[in-house]
Amino acid sequence: MPETLEHRLARGDDDALAECYRTHAALVSGYLRKLIPPQDIEDVRQIVFSEVWRSAHRYDPTRSLEAWLLGITRKRAIDHLRTRTLTTVPLDAVTDPTDTDGRDTAETLSRRDQLTRALAVLPAPQRQAIELAYYADLTQREIAAHLNVPLGTVKARTSRGLHRLSALLTRSAA
């Protein structure tokens, strides 16, 4: 009878940690998505699995491995949230609106609407690359990893999309 993953992990088997990571990394990431910002998920997930390895001797293989993993995940997510520093802006650095009649706000909303409409016209791969770059603030390498495509593909999609977006916005402004 082959030994279970739980027993091998509790025993400290090197291959058990790799198997545990392969089979449960998505579970841990999904749980982290509910707790921490998306850009921090990978780092906290690595911390979780390094703790799994360090404390494997404390794991009771007769208990649920998933529950044990999620307990560690929750604790590390809370630690992460406690240690991060939030950026604040002093109130005196915030400017007042220039016009009290709301014209600047209306113009900004109009431009935003034009941009949203122009983005909707782009082919999905180009729109996705641009949105990840400008709204999710990802680098082109991060976008390539996120989309599982080569870096050159991301660069081409972004470039073509920005050129097409520029043409669409120029037409709508005329």
Rosetta blueprint (number, residue, H / E / L):
1 M L
2 P L
3 E L
4 T L
5 L H
6 E H
7 H H
8 R H
9 L H
10 A H
11 R H
12 G L
13 D L
14 D H
15 D H
16 A H
17 L H
18 A H
19 E H
20 C H
21 Y H
22 R H
23 T H
24 H H
25 A H
26 A H
27 L H
28 V H
29 S H
30 G H
31 Y H
32 L H
33 R H
34 K L
35 L L
36 I L
37 P L
38 P H
39 Q H
40 D H
41 I H
42 E H
43 D H
44 V H
45 R H
46 Q H
47 I H
48 V H
49 F H
50 S H
51 E H
52 V H
53 W H
54 R H
55 S L
56 A H
57 H H
58 R H
59 Y L
60 D L
61 P L
62 T L
63 R L
64 S L
65 L H
66 E H
67 A H
68 W H
69 L H
70 L H
71 G H
72 I H
73 T H
74 R H
75 K H
76 R H
77 A H
78 I H
79 D H
80 H H
81 L H
82 R H
83 T H
84 R L
85 T L
86 L L
87 T L
88 T L
89 V L
90 P L
91 L H
92 D H
93 A H
94 V L
95 T L
96 D L
97 P L
98 T L
99 D L
100 T L
101 D L
102 G L
103 R H
104 D H
105 T H
106 A H
107 E H
108 T H
109 L H
110 S H
111 R H
112 R H
113 D H
114 Q H
115 L H
116 T H
117 R H
118 A H
119 L H
120 A H
121 V H
122 L L
123 P L
124 A H
125 P H
126 Q H
127 R H
128 Q H
129 A H
130 I H
131 E H
132 L H
133 A H
134 Y H
135 Y L
136 A L
137 D L
138 L L
139 T L
140 Q H
141 R H
142 E H
143 I H
144 A H
145 A H
146 H H
147 L H
148 N L
149 V L
150 P L
151 L H
152 G H
153 T H
154 V H
155 K H
156 A H
157 R H
158 T H
159 S H
160 R H
161 G H
162 L H
163 H H
164 R H
165 L H
166 S H
167 A H
168 L H
169 L H
170 T H
171 R H
172 S H
173 A H
174 A L
